[in-house]
Amino acid sequence: PLIKYQNEVANSLDATYQGSKAQILQNVAGYANYSGGNQSIISSGSSIPNRDPIGQIANGYRVGVDVRLSLHDLFGRKHQIRQAYSNYKAAVIQKETIEQQIKRELITIYQDMITSQQVLKLRLIDEQASLAAYRIAESEIQKGKITADGLANATSRYIETKSISEQIKGEFLKNVHIFEALMGVPIQ
């Protein structure tokens, strides 16, 4: 999920960079119009009835382009473009850095998960053995073969191995959940 976010940040900054390159076009406008008349210019002081003297010279097709450039556009644009490009490159580098960090974390968590799984297997075997020893001690105390001290030792040993195996189970499950969160998908 973090990589997806960084991709979107980089895409946004790339769009800003591309937009800043085309921003100068906001100062260019085109126009076209048409005026009708007979294009005669009045050379004397008398006017032709029902005719506008100004309209006599303002008729026909007109097409043009209007360009306005400020000094900032001429001298400051390259700095804006460079800044937008640098921001984009910084986002790409940050994404690569985060990818490396996540890879390191995944390797560490995966190794911890595998190790805790192997330790858990061994601890479960130990727990089963101490449970068997505890049950044997219970039956032998009823037969009078051992003392209460022997049963207490077997009980303590079983409780100790049970608590250790529960801690290892918790550590294993924690590693699994962290691994799933980093990957963004559940482990099947």
N, C-alpha and C positions, 0 to 999 in steps of 0.2 A: 504493500500500500504506500509506503514512503517513496518508493521508486516511481510509482505512478504519479504521485503528487509532484515530485521533482521534474518529471517529464512535462507535466502541464505548465509548471513555472517556466521551464526552458522554452516551451512552445509559445507561451505568452510573451516572453521577452524577445523571441525571434520575430513575432508579429509586430511588436513595438519597433524593432530595428527596421523591418521592411517598411513599416508605415512612416518612419522618420525619413527614409530615403525618398519616399514619394510625396512627402509633405510639401515640397516646393511647388507642386502642381496646384496647390490651393490658391496661389497668386496668379494663375493663368485662367482667363475666361474668354470664351468666344461669343460672338454675337452675329446676327444676320437680321436685316430688315429690308423693307421695300417702301418707297414713297412714290406716289404718282404725280404727274404734272407734265408740262411740255418742255421743261429744261431751258426755257428762254430767260435770258437775264434782262431785266429792265434797265435800259441805259439812260432814260430821261426821267424827269421828275414826275411825269404823269403816270398814273397806274391804269392797268387794264381792269375794267369793271368785273366784279365777281371773282377776282383772282387775288391770292395772297402773294405779295411780292417776295416774301421769304420762302414760301413754298415753291416758287419758280426755280430756285437753285437747289432745293433740297428734295429732289425727286429722283427716282431710279433705285437700283439695287445697291445695297451697302453690305459688305461683309468685312469683318475685322477681328483682330485678336487684341485683347487688353492684357498686358503683362506689367505687373508691379512687383518690384523686388526691393526689399528693405536692405539696409547695410548688414543687418543681422543675418538675413537669408544668404547674403553673399559671403560673409566671413565667419558666421557662427554655425552654419549648418554642418560643416564637416566635423565640428566638435560634438554636436548633438548626435550625429550618426555614429561617431567613434564611441561615444558614451553608451548609446543603445547597443552597439555591437559588443562592447566590453561587458555590459550587464548580461547579455545573452551568453557569452562565453563563460562568465563566472557561474551562471546557473548550470551550464553543462558540466563544468569542472566540479561544482558542488554535488551534482547528481552522481558523477563518477566516484567521488570521495565517499558518498553515502553508500553506493554499491559495494565498495571495498569494505567499509565498516560492517555492513550487513553480512557480507561473505564471511568475514572473520567471526562475527557473532554466531552465524549458522554453523560454522565448523566447530566452534567451541561448544555450543549447545548440543549439536549432534553427538560429538564425542562424549560429553557429559551424560547424554541420554543413553548411549550404548553402554558406557561404563556402569551407570547406575542400574541398568537392566541386568547386566552380568552379576553385579554384586547382589542385586535382589534375588536372583536365582539361587546363589549360594546361601544367602541369609534365610531363604524359605526352606532350603534343605536343613539348615542348622535348626530352624524353628521346629520343623517336623521331628527332628531327632530329639530335641529337648522336650517336646510334647510327649513323645514316646517314653522318654526317661521319666517324666513326671507321672505318667499313667502307671508305669511299672512301679515307681516309688509309692504311689497311692495303694496299689494292690499289695505290695510287700509290707507296708506299715500295718495293713489289716491282718496280714499273716504273722506279723511280729518279727519279720526278718530284719527290718531297719528301724532306726529310732526316729523320733520327730525331727531331729537335727538333719537327718538324711533327706526327709521329705521337704524340709524348709530349703535345703540347698537345691533340690530338684525344682521346687517351685520358683525360687529366685532365678535360677538359670533359665527356666521357661519364660518368665516375665521379662527378663533382660533380652532374650533373643526375639521375643514377640515385639517389644518396643523398638528394637533396632530395625527389624524387618518393616515395621510400620513407617519409621522415619525414612528408610530407603525407598519404600513405595511412594511416599509423599514427594521425595526428591525426584524420583523418576517421572511421576505425573506432572510435577512442576516443569521439568525439562521438556516434556512432550507438549504442554500447553504453550510454553515460550516458543518452541520450535514452530508450532502451528501458527502462532501470532506473527512471527517473522516471515513465514512463508505465505501467509494469507489464505491458506487452505487447510482443512483438517486432514490428519493422517488417517488413511483408511486401514 
